[in-house]
Amino acid sequence: MSYSLQPDQEFALLQLLLYIFSFVTLILIFLYIAAERPGEGKKKVEEEE
């Protein structure tokens, strides 16, 4: 089963896939930063006490 897409449709599909990939990448970066911070925060709290 083959789909025949016009160039504009193909470009729109590629653009959509790029947006989805970028969004997922940003979420993963945010989660990585959020996972790293609690360890640093705990060390600072222990030093203050």
N, C-alpha and C positions, 0 to 999 in steps of 0.2 A: 504494500500500500504506500504510494508516494504522494506527497503533498506538493502541489505546485504553488509556490508563493511568488507574488510580485516583488520586485526589488524593495519597494517601500515597506511591504509587510515583513520581509526578511530583516531589514534594518531595524524595524520596530521590535521584532522578536529578539534580536541580538542586544538591543538597547535594554529591553526588559530583563534579560538574563544578566546583563552587566550590572544593572541596578540591584537585582536580588543578590548577586555575588558580593557587591560592595556593602550592602546592608548586613549580610551575614558576617562579613569580615569585621565590620565596625563593632558588631555585637560581641564577637569573639575577643577582640582587643579590649573592649570595655570589661568583659568578664575576667580576662587575664589581669588587668590592672586592679580590679576589685578584689580578686583573690590574693594578690600580693600585698595589698595595703593592711589588712587586719594584723598581720604579723608585725609590721612596723609600728602600728598603733599600740599594740600590746607592750612592745618594748619601751616605748615612750612613757606609757602609763606606769610601768614598773619602775622606771628611772625616777619619775616624779615622786613616787611614794618612798 
